[in-house]
Structure formats: C-alpha cells, structure tokens
Amino acid sequence: MLSVRVDADTMARTRWAPSPAAEALAWLRLTAASRRHPVFGDPGPLARACLAHPDVALLADLLPRAGDTYTPDLLTPQPGADGQGRDLLGEQIAQIEAAAQDALETQVFTYTRTHWNRPLLATTRRIAESGRMQRRLANGLARFWRDALAESWPELRSILDQDIAHRATAIATQGIGRALGALHPDMEWAGDAVTLATSWEGEIDATGRDLVLAPGVLNWPDVIVQVDTPGQFVLYYPAQRIGAGRGHRPGRIAQVVGDTRAVLLVDLETPRSTTELAARIGCAPGNVSYHLGALHRARLVTKVRDGRYVLYQRTTHAAVLLEEARN
C-alpha cells in the first residue's frame, strides 16, 4: 500500500489538468515496444517512422520496458494552470529543455539503476553527461507529437476535458475527499491521505505542496505517481469511460443480431483484438469473445493472428448489412 500524505494546504492547492507530454510518452512507449493500446489500437506507421529520428529514439530509450518501473519525471513536467488559455505542450517542452543538469543526472543515472532491469546505454549516458540531453529530449518530444499525435489531440483532449468536468461536478456535490477516492478502484481517501493499492509499501509526504491530478487516455489503465522533481507532485489516473460508445450507431441491424453484436460489427471497420473491443464497448473480454465466436461462425467477421494477438474485422457482407440497416 502506498500512502500519499496531504494536509489542508495541499487540498487548497489541488487542481486538475491534462498532460500532453504524458500522453505522448505513453504513445511512444507503445510504439517502441510494438504494442497496441487496449482502446486506440496500433500506434501506426507514422509513429513507428518517428523512431528513426535520433532525438525520438533517445527519448524512447529513457522509457521503461518490460520489468522496468520508472520513467524520469523530467520527461513529463507538471502541467501548468489555466489549461484552456495556454499552450500546455509548449510549456512542458520548455521545462524539459530547462531541466537542471544535476536533476537530470540523478533521475537518468541513479533512479534508472535502481528501478530498471537493464543498464543505461553507453551512448545515452554520454549524451546525458554532455549537457545536450535536455535540448534533444525536448526536440524528440516535439517531433513525435507533431508527426504522431497532433492530429488526434482534439479527440483525446475532449475525453480529458469531459473527465475533468465530471470530477468538478463530483467535488461540488460530494466533496473533494470522495472525489479523490473515486478516481480509481485501487485508490481510497483516508481523511489525511490518498492510498493506492500497490505491490510495495511506502509513504509520500505531499503536505504543503501543489497536487495536480491528470486524467490519462493513452496511459490507460495505469495509475502513476510522479514525485521526483522538487516542488512537483502529479498523480495520473485513467480517464473515465474511455472507448465507451465511441462511434457506435448500429441502426436496425441490432434487431437481427442483438445490440452487443451490432455494436461490435460497427467497431470492426478496422481490425481489433478482443481486449481492445472489450475496453471500447465496456464489456468483459469473455463476453466479447463469445459474441465474436458467433459472428465468426455466421461469417460476419474474419480473424487473423498478428503476433500475440488475434484480430477480428467485419466482412464485406457484414458491411453491406450495416449499410442497409442504416438506410
């Protein structure tokens, strides 16, 4: 159990804000590991092409891999206030470039050695020691954002803003304590602390400090605590209802195959795994698998293996049925 100790001053300085840098790093981590997001799927060829840029590759090398448990906090600076009126990403990129050399070396050298299962690459170490790493990391983030995420940001920002609006309503009607305890099933409000169910014991003293709560989309479903940069404390939690109801308009075909199978067919314009579909439509993976089996036997979906995943996609016949049902 991890306990985050707070006081009245912390509560008075608690605010919500999205973190574009955190979203970009989550997408880059999936890209570098050749993994798929449970809701948004494959990062795509544009994201993968970015890895050929040396600054993006440097940034990716500082992200945790399988078994690692740490991301240098300097890569995701605490998002600023007044998120509606400022360039949040631009501010975060500027903070990365301005990071103090001693803080960078502590996080990149000491903390990765403690929390990673792999050694830091010699080339990465030399860049860090040279004093040029901050500028290259800032450039890598800007480059990856421009090529891989900028076009999708309005949709992602809408999800984050909806979550923040929901939390604001919860604070107004239930109080900030209950709102904090409702951020995630593994989080609870203990009166003077936020507790998180983790595999290790510990306590973080956040008294007298700003507490920024950042909903996450691309790092969903993880809860992440960021405390290593002096004066900055950020708690990332998964935004609510990610993927639920996204673009689902099954029309009259639901009267033939049922609501769940109709929604699945609508969402299978592109290949998706069972896990992705479950997250997108808000059903248990076993339930989704059952319905996919029925649709496959009816020749309304195809399935192919792609590495560790089995991907389903609707057939041409299913697409025709959907179109006819909408007309």
C-alpha positions as CSV (number, residue, x, y, z in Angstrom):
1,M,0.0,0.0,0.0
2,L,1.3,3.4,-1.0
3,S,0.1,6.3,1.1
4,V,0.2,9.9,-0.1
5,R,0.0,12.2,2.9
6,V,-1.8,15.5,2.5
7,D,-2.9,18.4,4.6
8,A,-5.4,21.4,4.3
9,D,-2.8,23.3,2.3
10,T,-2.5,20.5,-0.2
11,M,-6.2,20.3,-0.6
12,A,-6.4,24.1,-1.1
13,R,-3.8,23.8,-3.9
14,T,-5.2,20.7,-5.6
15,R,-6.2,21.1,-9.2
16,W,-6.9,19.0,-12.4
17,A,-5.0,19.4,-15.7
18,P,-4.3,17.3,-18.8
19,S,-0.7,16.5,-19.6
20,P,0.1,16.3,-23.3
21,A,3.6,15.2,-22.6
22,A,2.4,12.2,-20.6
23,E,0.0,11.2,-23.4
24,A,2.8,11.5,-25.9
25,L,5.2,9.3,-23.9
26,A,2.6,6.7,-23.4
27,W,2.0,6.5,-27.1
28,L,5.8,6.5,-27.8
29,R,6.2,3.7,-25.3
30,L,3.6,1.5,-27.1
31,T,5.3,2.4,-30.4
32,A,8.8,1.4,-29.3
33,A,7.5,-1.9,-27.8
34,S,5.4,-2.8,-30.9
35,R,2.3,-2.9,-28.6
36,R,-1.3,-1.9,-29.1
37,H,-3.4,0.3,-27.0
38,P,-6.4,-1.5,-25.5
39,V,-8.8,1.1,-27.0
40,F,-7.0,3.0,-29.7
41,G,-5.1,0.1,-31.2
42,D,-1.9,0.2,-33.2
43,P,0.1,3.5,-33.0
44,G,0.5,3.2,-36.8
45,P,3.3,3.7,-39.4
46,L,3.7,7.4,-38.8
47,A,4.5,6.8,-35.1
48,R,6.9,4.0,-35.9
49,A,8.7,6.1,-38.6
50,C,9.4,8.7,-35.9
51,L,11.7,6.2,-34.1
52,A,14.2,6.7,-37.0
53,H,14.9,10.2,-35.7
54,P,17.8,10.2,-33.3
55,D,16.1,12.5,-30.8
56,V,12.9,10.5,-30.7
57,A,15.0,7.3,-30.3
58,L,16.8,8.9,-27.4
59,L,13.5,9.8,-25.8
60,A,12.2,6.3,-26.3
61,D,15.4,4.8,-24.7
62,L,14.5,6.6,-21.4
63,L,11.1,5.0,-21.2
64,P,10.5,1.8,-19.1
65,R,10.4,-1.5,-20.8
66,A,9.1,-4.9,-19.6
67,G,10.0,-5.2,-16.0
68,D,11.1,-1.6,-15.5
69,T,9.2,0.5,-13.1
70,Y,10.4,4.1,-13.6
71,T,10.1,6.9,-16.1
72,P,12.3,10.0,-15.4
73,D,9.9,12.7,-14.1
74,L,11.6,15.4,-16.0
75,L,10.1,14.0,-19.2
76,T,6.6,14.8,-18.0
77,P,6.8,18.2,-16.3
78,Q,3.8,19.1,-14.1
79,P,1.2,20.7,-16.4
80,G,0.6,24.4,-15.8
81,A,-2.5,26.1,-14.6
82,D,-5.1,27.8,-16.8
83,G,-5.1,24.9,-19.3
84,Q,-7.7,26.5,-21.5
85,G,-5.6,29.5,-22.2
86,R,-2.1,28.2,-22.6
87,D,0.0,26.0,-24.8
88,L,0.3,23.1,-22.4
89,L,2.6,21.1,-24.5
90,G,4.8,24.1,-25.4
91,E,5.2,24.8,-21.7
92,Q,6.2,21.2,-20.9
93,I,8.7,21.1,-23.8
94,A,10.3,24.3,-22.5
95,Q,10.5,22.8,-19.0
96,I,12.3,19.7,-20.3
97,E,14.8,21.9,-22.1
98,A,15.4,23.9,-19.0
99,A,15.8,20.9,-16.6
100,A,18.7,21.3,-14.3
101,Q,21.7,19.1,-15.1
102,D,22.0,17.7,-11.6
103,A,18.3,16.7,-11.5
104,L,18.7,15.1,-14.9
105,E,21.7,13.1,-13.8
106,T,20.0,11.9,-10.6
107,Q,17.0,10.7,-12.5
108,V,18.7,9.2,-15.5
109,F,21.7,7.7,-13.8
110,T,20.6,6.9,-10.2
111,Y,16.9,6.2,-10.4
112,T,17.1,4.1,-13.6
113,R,19.8,2.0,-12.0
114,T,17.5,1.3,-9.0
115,H,14.3,0.7,-10.9
116,W,15.3,-0.7,-14.3
117,N,16.2,-4.3,-15.2
118,R,18.6,-3.2,-17.8
119,P,21.7,-0.9,-17.9
120,L,21.6,2.5,-19.4
121,L,23.1,2.5,-22.9
122,A,26.6,3.9,-23.0
123,T,25.6,6.3,-25.8
124,T,22.7,7.6,-23.7
125,R,25.0,8.1,-20.8
126,R,27.4,10.1,-22.8
127,I,24.7,12.4,-24.1
128,A,23.4,13.0,-20.6
129,E,26.9,13.8,-19.4
130,S,27.5,16.2,-22.2
131,G,24.7,18.6,-21.1
132,R,23.0,18.3,-24.5
133,M,20.3,15.8,-23.5
134,Q,17.7,18.3,-22.3
135,R,17.5,20.0,-25.7
136,R,17.5,16.7,-27.6
137,L,14.7,15.3,-25.4
138,A,12.6,18.4,-25.9
139,N,13.1,18.2,-29.7
140,G,12.3,14.5,-29.7
141,L,9.0,15.1,-27.9
142,A,8.1,18.0,-30.2
143,R,8.9,15.9,-33.2
144,F,6.9,12.8,-32.1
145,W,4.0,15.0,-31.1
146,R,3.9,16.7,-34.5
147,D,4.1,13.6,-36.6
148,A,2.2,11.0,-34.5
149,L,-0.3,12.8,-32.2
150,A,-1.1,16.4,-33.1
151,E,-3.9,15.4,-35.5
152,S,-5.6,13.2,-32.8
153,W,-5.2,15.6,-29.9
154,P,-8.6,17.3,-30.2
155,E,-10.4,14.0,-29.7
156,L,-8.1,13.0,-26.9
157,R,-8.4,16.4,-25.3
158,S,-12.2,16.2,-25.4
159,I,-12.1,12.9,-23.4
160,L,-9.8,14.5,-20.8
161,D,-11.9,17.7,-20.6
162,Q,-15.1,15.6,-20.1
163,D,-13.4,13.7,-17.3
164,I,-12.3,16.9,-15.6
165,A,-15.8,18.3,-15.9
166,H,-17.1,15.1,-14.3
167,R,-14.7,15.4,-11.4
168,A,-15.6,19.1,-10.9
169,T,-19.3,18.1,-10.5
170,A,-18.3,15.3,-8.1
171,I,-16.4,17.8,-5.9
172,A,-19.4,20.2,-5.9
173,T,-21.9,17.5,-4.9
174,Q,-19.8,15.1,-2.8
175,G,-16.7,17.0,-1.6
176,I,-13.1,16.7,-2.7
177,G,-12.3,13.7,-0.4
178,R,-14.9,11.5,-2.0
179,A,-13.9,12.7,-5.5
180,L,-10.3,11.7,-4.8
181,G,-11.4,8.3,-3.6
182,A,-13.4,7.7,-6.7
183,L,-10.6,8.3,-9.2
184,H,-9.7,4.6,-9.5
185,P,-10.8,1.3,-7.8
186,D,-7.3,1.0,-6.3
187,M,-7.4,4.4,-4.7
188,E,-9.1,5.4,-1.5
189,W,-9.4,8.6,0.6
190,A,-8.3,8.1,4.2
191,G,-9.1,11.6,5.6
192,D,-5.5,12.8,5.6
193,A,-4.1,10.7,2.8
194,V,-4.8,9.2,-0.6
195,T,-3.9,5.5,-0.5
196,L,-3.1,3.3,-3.6
197,A,-3.1,-0.5,-3.6
198,T,0.4,-1.3,-4.8
199,S,2.9,-4.2,-4.5
200,W,5.2,-2.2,-2.3
201,E,4.8,-0.3,1.0
202,G,5.6,3.4,1.2
203,E,4.5,6.8,2.2
204,I,4.9,10.1,0.3
205,D,4.7,13.4,2.1
206,A,2.7,15.8,-0.1
207,T,1.8,18.3,2.7
208,G,2.1,21.9,1.7
209,R,2.7,21.0,-2.0
210,D,0.6,21.5,-5.1
211,L,-1.2,18.4,-6.1
212,V,-2.0,18.1,-9.8
213,L,-4.4,15.3,-10.9
214,A,-4.0,14.4,-14.5
215,P,-6.5,12.1,-16.3
216,G,-4.9,9.8,-18.8
217,V,-6.1,8.3,-22.1
218,L,-3.1,6.8,-23.8
219,N,-1.6,5.5,-20.5
220,W,-4.9,4.0,-19.6
221,P,-5.5,2.0,-17.4
222,D,-2.4,2.8,-15.2
223,V,-2.2,4.9,-12.1
224,I,1.2,6.7,-11.9
225,V,2.6,8.9,-9.1
226,Q,5.2,11.5,-10.0
227,V,7.2,13.0,-7.1
228,D,10.9,13.1,-8.0
229,T,11.1,16.7,-9.3
230,P,11.3,19.2,-6.4
231,G,8.1,21.1,-6.0
232,Q,6.1,19.0,-8.4
233,F,3.6,16.3,-7.5
234,V,1.4,14.8,-10.2
235,L,-1.0,11.8,-9.9
236,Y,-2.1,10.3,-13.2
237,Y,-5.2,8.3,-13.3
238,P,-7.3,6.7,-16.1
239,A,-10.0,8.9,-17.5
240,Q,-13.5,7.5,-17.2
241,R,-15.4,5.6,-19.9
242,I,-12.5,5.6,-22.4
243,G,-13.9,4.0,-25.6
244,A,-17.4,3.5,-24.3
245,G,-19.8,4.2,-27.1
246,R,-17.2,5.7,-29.5
247,G,-19.0,5.9,-32.8
248,H,-21.5,3.2,-32.1
249,R,-24.5,3.6,-34.3
250,P,-25.7,0.1,-35.1
251,G,-29.1,1.0,-36.6
252,R,-31.8,-1.6,-37.3
253,I,-29.3,-4.5,-37.5
254,A,-29.4,-4.7,-33.7
255,Q,-32.9,-6.1,-34.1
256,V,-31.4,-9.1,-36.1
257,V,-28.1,-9.9,-34.3
258,G,-28.7,-8.2,-30.9
259,D,-27.3,-4.9,-29.5
260,T,-23.8,-6.2,-28.5
261,R,-23.0,-7.9,-31.7
262,A,-24.3,-4.9,-33.7
263,V,-22.0,-2.6,-31.8
264,L,-19.1,-5.0,-32.4
265,L,-19.8,-5.0,-36.1
266,V,-19.8,-1.2,-36.2
267,D,-16.5,-1.1,-34.4
268,L,-14.8,-3.7,-36.6
269,E,-14.3,-1.5,-39.6
270,T,-10.6,-1.9,-38.7
271,P,-9.0,-5.0,-37.2
272,R,-9.2,-5.1,-33.4
273,S,-8.4,-7.6,-30.7
274,T,-10.8,-8.9,-28.1
275,T,-9.1,-6.8,-25.4
276,E,-9.4,-3.6,-27.4
277,L,-13.1,-4.3,-28.2
278,A,-13.9,-5.1,-24.6
279,A,-12.4,-1.8,-23.5
280,R,-14.1,0.2,-26.2
281,I,-17.6,-1.0,-25.7
282,G,-17.4,-1.6,-21.9
283,C,-17.9,-5.4,-21.9
284,A,-16.0,-8.2,-20.2
285,P,-13.5,-9.8,-22.6
286,G,-15.1,-13.2,-22.1
287,N,-18.5,-11.8,-23.2
288,V,-16.9,-10.1,-26.2
289,S,-15.1,-13.4,-27.2
290,Y,-18.4,-15.3,-27.0
291,H,-20.2,-12.8,-29.4
292,L,-17.2,-12.7,-31.7
293,G,-17.3,-16.5,-32.0
294,A,-21.0,-16.3,-33.0
295,L,-20.3,-13.6,-35.6
296,H,-17.3,-15.6,-37.0
297,R,-19.5,-18.7,-37.4
298,A,-22.0,-16.6,-39.2
299,R,-19.2,-15.3,-41.5
300,L,-19.8,-11.7,-40.4
301,V,-16.3,-11.3,-39.1
302,T,-12.8,-12.7,-40.1
303,K,-10.0,-13.4,-37.7
304,V,-6.3,-13.5,-38.3
305,R,-3.3,-13.8,-35.9
306,D,-0.9,-10.9,-35.7
307,G,1.9,-11.9,-33.3
308,R,0.4,-12.3,-29.9
309,Y,-3.0,-11.0,-30.9
310,V,-6.0,-12.4,-32.8
311,L,-7.5,-9.5,-34.8
312,Y,-11.1,-9.5,-35.9
313,Q,-12.6,-7.5,-38.7
314,R,-16.1,-7.4,-40.2
315,T,-16.6,-9.0,-43.6
316,T,-17.8,-7.2,-46.7
317,H,-21.2,-9.0,-46.2
318,A,-21.4,-7.5,-42.7
319,A,-20.6,-4.0,-44.0
320,V,-23.4,-4.3,-46.6
321,L,-25.8,-5.4,-43.9
322,L,-24.9,-2.5,-41.7
323,E,-25.3,0.0,-44.6
324,E,-28.7,-1.5,-45.5
325,A,-29.8,-1.3,-41.8
326,R,-29.0,2.4,-41.7
327,N,-30.9,3.3,-44.8
